[in-house]
Amino acid sequence: MLRAREAWGPTMPRRILTLSFSLLLSALPLVAKAQPAPPPSSPPPSITKPSFDCAKVKAKALLIVCGDDALAKLDLQEDALLRRATSKAEQADAVRAEQDVWLSERNGCGSAACLARAYRNRIADLHRWTN
């Protein structure tokens, strides 16, 4: 055993320690990469689709409806009531004529507040046709 130490020389333990430390440092990036990924963030809330195809609209008012969940829900409610009013009314043509006037008013809106007001008023009008 004495001969093995003599063969190493006085600096051999220091070299082994330095080499071990170097290997340890080079392995740290691999350990860091092996850490589990953070859990995925929750998906963005889905926006309600209105009664019309948003991919085909160009009118500013309709684009506003497409980007606003509350307006899209009002649009769906208005559409369902319109269908019911048209089927229940003795004068379905009168409901359709009233709808044409309302559509031009709605399409004249340039803000979400104006649209919400227009939808709420129209929904109230359609309730009168269905009750």
Phi and psi restraints in degrees (value plus and minus 20) as a CYANA .aco file:
   2 LEU   PHI     -81.2   -41.2
   2 LEU   PSI     -55.6   -15.6
   3 ARG   PHI     -88.8   -48.8
   3 ARG   PSI     -54.4   -14.4
   4 ALA   PHI     -84.5   -44.5
   4 ALA   PSI     -61.6   -21.6
   5 ARG   PHI     -85.8   -45.8
   5 ARG   PSI     -56.8   -16.8
   6 GLU   PHI     -85.7   -45.7
   6 GLU   PSI     -55.8   -15.8
   7 ALA   PHI     -89.2   -49.2
   7 ALA   PSI     -52.7   -12.7
   8 TRP   PHI     -89.2   -49.2
   8 TRP   PSI     -58.4   -18.4
   9 GLY   PHI      66.0   106.0
   9 GLY   PSI     150.8   190.8
  10 PRO   PHI     -91.4   -51.4
  10 PRO   PSI     -40.2    -0.2
  11 THR   PHI    -120.5   -80.5
  11 THR   PSI     -21.9    18.1
  12 MET   PHI     -81.7   -41.7
  12 MET   PSI     -64.9   -24.9
  13 PRO   PHI     -80.1   -40.1
  13 PRO   PSI     -56.2   -16.2
  14 ARG   PHI     -85.5   -45.5
  14 ARG   PSI     -60.1   -20.1
  15 ARG   PHI     -84.1   -44.1
  15 ARG   PSI     -61.7   -21.7
  16 ILE   PHI     -83.8   -43.8
  16 ILE   PSI     -63.6   -23.6
  17 LEU   PHI     -81.9   -41.9
  17 LEU   PSI     -63.6   -23.6
  18 THR   PHI     -83.7   -43.7
  18 THR   PSI     -62.5   -22.5
  19 LEU   PHI     -84.9   -44.9
  19 LEU   PSI     -63.0   -23.0
  20 SER   PHI     -81.8   -41.8
  20 SER   PSI     -63.9   -23.9
  21 PHE   PHI     -82.9   -42.9
  21 PHE   PSI     -60.6   -20.6
  22 SER   PHI     -83.0   -43.0
  22 SER   PSI     -63.2   -23.2
  23 LEU   PHI     -83.6   -43.6
  23 LEU   PSI     -61.0   -21.0
  24 LEU   PHI     -81.9   -41.9
  24 LEU   PSI     -65.1   -25.1
  25 LEU   PHI     -84.7   -44.7
  25 LEU   PSI     -56.9   -16.9
  26 SER   PHI     -91.5   -51.5
  26 SER   PSI     -42.2    -2.2
  27 ALA   PHI    -104.6   -64.6
  27 ALA   PSI     -37.1     2.9
  28 LEU   PHI     -77.2   -37.2
  28 LEU   PSI     -63.8   -23.8
  29 PRO   PHI     -81.1   -41.1
  29 PRO   PSI     -53.2   -13.2
  30 LEU   PHI     -87.8   -47.8
  30 LEU   PSI     -58.6   -18.6
  31 VAL   PHI     -86.8   -46.8
  31 VAL   PSI     -60.6   -20.6
  32 ALA   PHI     -83.8   -43.8
  32 ALA   PSI     -58.0   -18.0
  33 LYS   PHI     -90.2   -50.2
  33 LYS   PSI     -45.6    -5.6
  34 ALA   PHI     -99.1   -59.1
  34 ALA   PSI     -25.9    14.1
  35 GLN   PHI     -85.2   -45.2
  35 GLN   PSI     124.2   164.2
  36 PRO   PHI     -84.7   -44.7
  36 PRO   PSI     127.1   167.1
  37 ALA   PHI     -90.4   -50.4
  37 ALA   PSI     128.8   168.8
  38 PRO   PHI     -84.8   -44.8
  38 PRO   PSI     132.8   172.8
  39 PRO   PHI     -81.8   -41.8
  39 PRO   PSI     126.3   166.3
  40 PRO   PHI     -84.5   -44.5
  40 PRO   PSI     126.8   166.8
  41 SER   PHI     -90.8   -50.8
  41 SER   PSI     136.1   176.1
  42 SER   PHI     -85.8   -45.8
  42 SER   PSI     125.5   165.5
  43 PRO   PHI     -85.4   -45.4
  43 PRO   PSI     133.8   173.8
  44 PRO   PHI     -84.1   -44.1
  44 PRO   PSI     129.4   169.4
  45 PRO   PHI     -81.3   -41.3
  45 PRO   PSI     119.0   159.0
  46 SER   PHI     -98.2   -58.2
  46 SER   PSI     125.4   165.4
  47 ILE   PHI    -117.7   -77.7
  47 ILE   PSI     115.2   155.2
  48 THR   PHI     -82.9   -42.9
  48 THR   PSI     117.4   157.4
  49 LYS   PHI    -108.4   -68.4
  49 LYS   PSI     112.1   152.1
  50 PRO   PHI     -93.1   -53.1
  50 PRO   PSI    -195.7  -155.7
  51 SER   PHI     -94.5   -54.5
  51 SER   PSI     -28.4    11.6
  52 PHE   PHI    -138.6   -98.6
  52 PHE   PSI     145.6   185.6
  53 ASP   PHI    -103.6   -63.6
  53 ASP   PSI      90.0   130.0
  54 CYS   PHI     -84.7   -44.7
  54 CYS   PSI     -43.7    -3.7
  55 ALA   PHI     -90.3   -50.3
  55 ALA   PSI     -38.5     1.5
  56 LYS   PHI    -125.6   -85.6
  56 LYS   PSI     -23.6    16.4
  57 VAL   PHI    -107.2   -67.2
  57 VAL   PSI     130.4   170.4
  58 LYS   PHI    -148.1  -108.1
  58 LYS   PSI     -40.6    -0.6
  59 ALA   PHI     -86.9   -46.9
  59 ALA   PSI     117.3   157.3
  60 LYS   PHI     -77.4   -37.4
  60 LYS   PSI     -63.4   -23.4
  61 ALA   PHI     -80.8   -40.8
  61 ALA   PSI     -62.6   -22.6
  62 LEU   PHI     -90.4   -50.4
  62 LEU   PSI     -54.5   -14.5
  63 LEU   PHI     -84.3   -44.3
  63 LEU   PSI     -56.6   -16.6
  64 ILE   PHI     -84.3   -44.3
  64 ILE   PSI     -63.1   -23.1
  65 VAL   PHI     -80.9   -40.9
  65 VAL   PSI     -61.1   -21.1
  66 CYS   PHI     -82.7   -42.7
  66 CYS   PSI     -49.3    -9.3
  67 GLY   PHI    -117.4   -77.4
  67 GLY   PSI     -14.2    25.8
  68 ASP   PHI    -148.7  -108.7
  68 ASP   PSI      95.0   135.0
  69 ASP   PHI     -79.9   -39.9
  69 ASP   PSI     -63.4   -23.4
  70 ALA   PHI     -84.7   -44.7
  70 ALA   PSI     -60.3   -20.3
  71 LEU   PHI     -88.4   -48.4
  71 LEU   PSI     -58.3   -18.3
  72 ALA   PHI     -82.6   -42.6
  72 ALA   PSI     -58.9   -18.9
  73 LYS   PHI     -86.6   -46.6
  73 LYS   PSI     -60.3   -20.3
  74 LEU   PHI     -83.0   -43.0
  74 LEU   PSI     -58.8   -18.8
  75 ASP   PHI     -82.2   -42.2
  75 ASP   PSI     -63.5   -23.5
  76 LEU   PHI     -84.2   -44.2
  76 LEU   PSI     -60.0   -20.0
  77 GLN   PHI     -84.5   -44.5
  77 GLN   PSI     -63.9   -23.9
  78 GLU   PHI     -82.6   -42.6
  78 GLU   PSI     -62.3   -22.3
  79 ASP   PHI     -83.6   -43.6
  79 ASP   PSI     -63.8   -23.8
  80 ALA   PHI     -83.8   -43.8
  80 ALA   PSI     -62.3   -22.3
  81 LEU   PHI     -86.6   -46.6
  81 LEU   PSI     -57.5   -17.5
  82 LEU   PHI     -81.5   -41.5
  82 LEU   PSI     -64.0   -24.0
  83 ARG   PHI     -81.5   -41.5
  83 ARG   PSI     -63.8   -23.8
  84 ARG   PHI     -87.0   -47.0
  84 ARG   PSI     -61.9   -21.9
  85 ALA   PHI     -84.3   -44.3
  85 ALA   PSI     -61.4   -21.4
  86 THR   PHI     -84.2   -44.2
  86 THR   PSI     -58.5   -18.5
  87 SER   PHI     -96.6   -56.6
  87 SER   PSI     -49.0    -9.0
  88 LYS   PHI    -108.6   -68.6
  88 LYS   PSI     -46.2    -6.2
  89 ALA   PHI     -90.1   -50.1
  89 ALA   PSI     122.2   162.2
  90 GLU   PHI     -91.6   -51.6
  90 GLU   PSI     -47.3    -7.3
  91 GLN   PHI    -139.3   -99.3
  91 GLN   PSI      56.9    96.9
  92 ALA   PHI     -80.1   -40.1
  92 ALA   PSI     -51.4   -11.4
  93 ASP   PHI     -83.8   -43.8
  93 ASP   PSI     -53.2   -13.2
  94 ALA   PHI     -87.6   -47.6
  94 ALA   PSI     -58.4   -18.4
  95 VAL   PHI     -84.7   -44.7
  95 VAL   PSI     -63.5   -23.5
  96 ARG   PHI     -84.4   -44.4
  96 ARG   PSI     -60.4   -20.4
  97 ALA   PHI     -84.7   -44.7
  97 ALA   PSI     -62.5   -22.5
  98 GLU   PHI     -82.6   -42.6
  98 GLU   PSI     -57.6   -17.6
  99 GLN   PHI     -84.5   -44.5
  99 GLN   PSI     -60.7   -20.7
 100 ASP   PHI     -80.9   -40.9
 100 ASP   PSI     -61.8   -21.8
 101 VAL   PHI     -83.9   -43.9
 101 VAL   PSI     -65.1   -25.1
 102 TRP   PHI     -83.5   -43.5
 102 TRP   PSI     -60.3   -20.3
 103 LEU   PHI     -80.0   -40.0
 103 LEU   PSI     -59.7   -19.7
 104 SER   PHI     -87.9   -47.9
 104 SER   PSI     -55.8   -15.8
 105 GLU   PHI     -86.6   -46.6
 105 GLU   PSI     -66.1   -26.1
 106 ARG   PHI     -80.2   -40.2
 106 ARG   PSI     -64.1   -24.1
 107 ASN   PHI     -89.6   -49.6
 107 ASN   PSI     -34.0     6.0
 108 GLY   PHI    -102.0   -62.0
 108 GLY   PSI     -29.0    11.0
 109 CYS   PHI     -93.3   -53.3
 109 CYS   PSI     122.7   162.7
 110 GLY   PHI    -140.8  -100.8
 110 GLY   PSI     -11.4    28.6
 111 SER   PHI    -162.7  -122.7
 111 SER   PSI     140.3   180.3
 112 ALA   PHI     -84.6   -44.6
 112 ALA   PSI     -56.6   -16.6
 113 ALA   PHI     -83.4   -43.4
 113 ALA   PSI     -64.0   -24.0
 114 CYS   PHI     -82.6   -42.6
 114 CYS   PSI     -63.5   -23.5
 115 LEU   PHI     -84.8   -44.8
 115 LEU   PSI     -63.2   -23.2
 116 ALA   PHI     -80.6   -40.6
 116 ALA   PSI     -63.0   -23.0
 117 ARG   PHI     -82.9   -42.9
 117 ARG   PSI     -64.4   -24.4
 118 ALA   PHI     -82.8   -42.8
 118 ALA   PSI     -64.3   -24.3
 119 TYR   PHI     -84.0   -44.0
 119 TYR   PSI     -64.2   -24.2
 120 ARG   PHI     -82.7   -42.7
 120 ARG   PSI     -60.0   -20.0
 121 ASN   PHI     -85.2   -45.2
 121 ASN   PSI     -62.6   -22.6
 122 ARG   PHI     -86.6   -46.6
 122 ARG   PSI     -59.8   -19.8
 123 ILE   PHI     -82.4   -42.4
 123 ILE   PSI     -60.7   -20.7
 124 ALA   PHI     -82.7   -42.7
 124 ALA   PSI     -62.5   -22.5
 125 ASP   PHI     -82.2   -42.2
 125 ASP   PSI     -62.7   -22.7
 126 LEU   PHI     -88.6   -48.6
 126 LEU   PSI     -51.2   -11.2
 127 HIS   PHI     -81.4   -41.4
 127 HIS   PSI     -54.7   -14.7
 128 ARG   PHI     -84.9   -44.9
 128 ARG   PSI     -54.1   -14.1
 129 TRP   PHI     -93.4   -53.4
 129 TRP   PSI     -49.5    -9.5
 130 THR   PHI    -114.0   -74.0
 130 THR   PSI     -33.7     6.3
